Amino acid sequence: MGDLFALQADITRQIAIALNSELIIAEAGRPTEHPDALDYILRQRAVQAKPPTRDNYAEAISWFEHALARDPRSVEA
């Protein structure tokens, strides 16, 4: 039973990784009114894909703050 749960978790993880990559590609191709804000959002997502550390978390927050400064109405940021 434990192997079944491990297999399910692994499959779920692989699907999440694949979807995340596809979403980033789709977002990069979408036109935006504030390309700088989108650039910062995509940089944040790249940092978020790294292992979770205190420094990476701080960097991700910084990118979101930059994005919000460029486009305060951005839902994504």
Secondary structure by P-SEA (a helix, b strand, c coil): caaaaaaaaaaaaaaaaaaaaaaaaaaaacccccaaaaaaaaaaaaaaaccccaaaaaaaaaaaaaaaaaccccccc
